Amino acid sequence: MLDVSHHANLAAALLGVFDSQISGGKRYDLATAGRRLANATYFDARSADKCTAIDWAVDLTPPIEDEQLSVVN
């Protein structure tokens, strides 16, 4: 879980780089911001939000460092 609550203006600017996708009628900029807000809201239903936006990440370092591990089932 990555707290991405801070610097929403930077996140919006980075999403704006993909203007060709956004101007094509798909509002990826709004959807991405909405998903981050929803992730934070739905993360823990029984307590107040500790952050306002969350992204999820997976550490793929172990399979990179160990050839015996695989990301494929």
C-alpha positions as a Markdown table, in Angstrom:
| # | Residue | x | y | z |
|---|---|---|---|---|
| 1 | Met | 0.0 | 0.0 | 0.0 |
| 2 | Leu | 1.4 | 3.4 | -1.0 |
| 3 | Asp | 0.0 | 6.6 | 0.5 |
| 4 | Val | -0.2 | 8.9 | -2.5 |
| 5 | Ser | -2.3 | 11.6 | -0.7 |
| 6 | His | 0.3 | 14.3 | -0.9 |
| 7 | His | 1.0 | 16.4 | -4.0 |
| 8 | Ala | -2.3 | 15.7 | -5.9 |
| 9 | Asn | -1.3 | 18.6 | -8.2 |
| 10 | Leu | 1.8 | 16.6 | -9.3 |
| 11 | Ala | -0.2 | 13.5 | -9.8 |
| 12 | Ala | -2.7 | 15.4 | -12.0 |
| 13 | Ala | 0.2 | 16.9 | -14.0 |
| 14 | Leu | 1.7 | 13.5 | -14.6 |
| 15 | Leu | -1.6 | 12.1 | -15.8 |
| 16 | Gly | -1.9 | 15.1 | -18.1 |
| 17 | Val | 1.1 | 13.9 | -20.0 |
| 18 | Phe | -1.2 | 11.3 | -21.6 |
| 19 | Asp | -3.4 | 14.0 | -23.2 |
| 20 | Ser | -3.9 | 11.9 | -26.3 |
| 21 | Gln | -5.7 | 9.3 | -24.3 |
| 22 | Ile | -7.7 | 11.7 | -22.3 |
| 23 | Ser | -8.7 | 13.9 | -25.2 |
| 24 | Gly | -10.0 | 10.8 | -27.0 |
| 25 | Gly | -13.0 | 10.7 | -24.7 |
| 26 | Lys | -11.7 | 8.4 | -22.0 |
| 27 | Arg | -11.2 | 10.3 | -18.7 |
| 28 | Tyr | -8.3 | 8.3 | -17.4 |
| 29 | Asp | -7.2 | 11.3 | -15.4 |
| 30 | Leu | -10.5 | 11.4 | -13.4 |
| 31 | Ala | -10.7 | 7.6 | -13.2 |
| 32 | Thr | -7.2 | 7.3 | -11.8 |
| 33 | Ala | -7.8 | 9.9 | -9.2 |
| 34 | Gly | -11.2 | 8.4 | -8.3 |
| 35 | Arg | -9.6 | 4.9 | -7.9 |
| 36 | Arg | -7.0 | 6.2 | -5.6 |
| 37 | Leu | -9.6 | 7.9 | -3.4 |
| 38 | Ala | -11.8 | 4.7 | -3.4 |
| 39 | Asn | -8.8 | 2.6 | -2.5 |
| 40 | Ala | -8.3 | 4.8 | 0.6 |
| 41 | Thr | -11.9 | 4.8 | 1.5 |
| 42 | Tyr | -12.5 | 1.0 | 1.1 |
| 43 | Phe | -9.1 | 0.0 | 2.6 |
| 44 | Asp | -10.4 | -0.2 | 6.2 |
| 45 | Ala | -14.1 | -0.1 | 6.7 |
| 46 | Arg | -14.0 | 0.0 | 10.5 |
| 47 | Ser | -11.8 | 3.0 | 11.1 |
| 48 | Ala | -11.3 | 6.6 | 9.9 |
| 49 | Asp | -9.1 | 7.0 | 6.8 |
| 50 | Lys | -5.5 | 7.5 | 7.6 |
| 51 | Cys | -4.8 | 8.8 | 4.1 |
| 52 | Thr | -7.0 | 10.2 | 1.3 |
| 53 | Ala | -5.4 | 8.3 | -1.6 |
| 54 | Ile | -3.8 | 4.9 | -2.0 |
| 55 | Asp | -2.1 | 3.1 | -4.8 |
| 56 | Trp | -1.2 | -0.6 | -4.6 |
| 57 | Ala | 2.2 | -2.0 | -5.5 |
| 58 | Val | 4.0 | -5.4 | -5.6 |
| 59 | Asp | 7.6 | -5.8 | -4.8 |
| 60 | Leu | 9.0 | -7.9 | -7.6 |
| 61 | Thr | 12.6 | -7.8 | -6.3 |
| 62 | Pro | 12.6 | -11.4 | -5.1 |
| 63 | Pro | 11.8 | -13.0 | -8.5 |
| 64 | Ile | 14.4 | -10.7 | -10.1 |
| 65 | Glu | 17.1 | -11.7 | -7.7 |
| 66 | Asp | 16.2 | -15.4 | -7.5 |
| 67 | Glu | 15.9 | -17.3 | -10.8 |
| 68 | Gln | 14.1 | -20.2 | -9.0 |
| 69 | Leu | 11.1 | -17.8 | -8.3 |
| 70 | Ser | 8.6 | -17.0 | -11.0 |
| 71 | Val | 5.8 | -14.5 | -11.3 |
| 72 | Val | 3.9 | -17.1 | -13.5 |
| 73 | Asn | 1.6 | -19.6 | -11.7 |
